[in-house]
Amino acid sequence: MTRREVLLSFAIGLITSFFAALLMWTTNDPFDVFREGGVLRWILIGLPILEIVGYWIARHLFGRIKILGQLARFGMVGLMNFLVDTGLLTALALYTGVESGWSLVWLNIMSTSIAIANSFFWNRNWTFRDREPVTASGILAFIFVTIGGIVINSAIVYAVTTALPVSGVLTGTRRITIAKVVATGVSLLWNFFGYKLVVFRKQGEESR
């Protein structure tokens, strides 16, 4: 495991931990663990370390199988982007008071677009390690895959938040979080194979 891998996995862990804390705050989790200082410190400090250890284990288990190594890195980036996307969306929903309908779709497009731009950077430089220069065709391929992911994601968020009623502990932001879990799960395969087979299909040989 190189120094670059340690630094990048730690950076991913920092971003992941920040937006995990944001999501916990915006959803006011039902067990109130956010208010426990020890839990918050574990998230902000322990999660980046856990990311490094987890990647080290995956690197040694799957390092000789290229696609499994890519899947391990894609999983780390995917968790980070889920929390970036969902944390931003729940924060926007909390700030605007919008919790369902077409207005939520527009908020979702905003948060998902930011998360996908973040995803592009990390998947290009970390997951697939694309050494090719950015070209017009590459940008168009990225836009195509991105729009497909946004459409899938937003459609599911709209459907789930419309179908689930707000009641009891199921507050608006918690309902949005459930919708984002479902939407992320469904769009995960689209994003991985879209990036691998279309956007980053000409990446250079992976360094070890």
N, C-alpha and C positions, 0 to 999 in steps of 0.2 A: 504494500500500500504506500503510494508515494506521498510526498508532502503536499502536492497539489490536491490529491484526493482527500487528504485530511482537512485541508483548508476549505475546500468546496463543500464537503459534507457538513462541516461545522457551520458554514454560512447558511446552508439550507436549513440546518437545525435551528439557527437563530431566527430566521424568517418564519419558520413553522411555529416556533414557540410563541413568538409575538402575536401572530394571528390566531393561535389557539387560545391565548389569553383574551384577545379581543372578542372571539366568539363566545367564550364563557361569560364575559361581562354583558354582551348584548342579549344573550338568551337568559341571563339570570338563572343559571342552572338550578334545577329543583332541589339539589342536595346542598346548595350554598357553599360548595367547596371553594369557589373563587375567593370567598371571604377569609379562607384559611391561608394565612401567610405562607406556611410550610408548603402547601400544595402549589401556590403560585410560584414560589422560588424553585420548586422541583420542575415546573413547566419551563420557566425561563432559563434555568441553568442546566437542569438534568436532561432535557430533551435534546439539546445540541450534542451533548456527550453521548446520549443513547443513539443518535443518528450515526455518529462515527463508529461506535461499537457494532451497530447493526450492519453498517456497510462493510466493515472489516470482516465480519462473519460471512456475509454474502460473497465478498470478494474471494475468500479462501474456499468456500464451498462451490461457487459457480464460475470462478475466474477463468477456467479453461473452456467454458461454453459461452460463446459470445452473446447469443440472444438472451441467455439467462442473466448474464451480467447487465445487459441493457434493461431487462425487465426489473432487476433490483434497483437500478438507478432511476428508471421510470417510475417505480413505486414511490421512491423518496420524493421525487419531483411532484408526483401526483398528489401525495398527501399534503405537501406544501401548498400546491395550487388549490386544492380543495379548501384548505383553511383560509388562504388569501381570498378566494372567491366568496366563500360563505361568510367569512368575517366581515368583508366589505359590504355584502348584500344585507346582512342583518343590521349592520351599523347604519346603512342608508335607510333601511326600513324603519329603524327605531327613530332616526332623525326626522324623516318625512311623515311618519305615521302610516305609510302605505304597506299593507300586509297581504294583498291579493289583487287579482284582476290584471288588466293590461298595463296599469301603471307599474305594477311589480315587475312585469316582463321587461319594461324599459330599464328599471333599476338593475335587473338581472343581466341585461345586455351590457350595461356599464361595468359591473363587477366581473363578469365573465371575460369581457374584452381585456381588462387589466390583467386578469389571471392568465389569459392565453398569451399575452405579450411577455409576461414573466416566464411562462412555460416555454415559449420559443427560445428565449435566451438560454435557459437551463438545459433544455433538451438538445439544443444545437451544440452547446459547449461542454455538456456533462454526460447526458444519456447516450447520444449517438456520436458525439465527438466529431462533428462534421468539419472537415478541414477545407472544404470547397468554398470559394468566395460566393457571397450572396449575389444571385442573378435575378433578372426580371422574371424568368420562368419559375425560379425558386420562390420568389415573393408571391406570384400568382398561385402556386401550389399551396403555399401556406394560407393564403386568403381563402382558397376553396375549402381546405380542411377546417379552417377556423370558423367559417360561416356555417358549415355543416354541424360542427360541434355546438355553436351558439344556438342554432335552431333546435337541435335535439334537447339541449340543456334547458332552454327557455320554455319549450313546449311542455316538458315534464314538470317544471316548476309551476307553470300556470295550472296544469291539470291537477297536481297534488294539492296545491294551496286552495284551489277552488273546491275540491272534493272533501277535504278535511275541515270540519267545523272547529272553531276556536272554543274550547271549553276546559274548565279545570286547569290542570298544569300545562295543557297544550296551548300556550300563548302563541301570539302571531309569529314571533321570531323563532320559536321552537318548531312551529309548523313549517316555516321556511327552511329551517335546518334539515328537517326530515325530507322535504322536497329536494334539497340540494344533494343529500346522500343518495337518493334514488336516481336523480339526474346524472350525478357524477359516475355512478356505477354503470348506467346504461351507455353513457358516452365514452367510457374508458377505452373500450376496444376500438371504437371509431378513431379516437385520438392517437392511440399507440400505432395502429397499422397505417393510419393516414400519415403520421410523421415518418414512420420507418420506411414505408413503401413508396410514398409520394414526395414528401418534403425533403427528407434526408437520405434518399436512396443512393446518393453518390458519395457518402461519407468515406473518408480515408480509413486506412487500417487502424483499428483500435490499439492504442498504446497500452502496455501492461506495466 
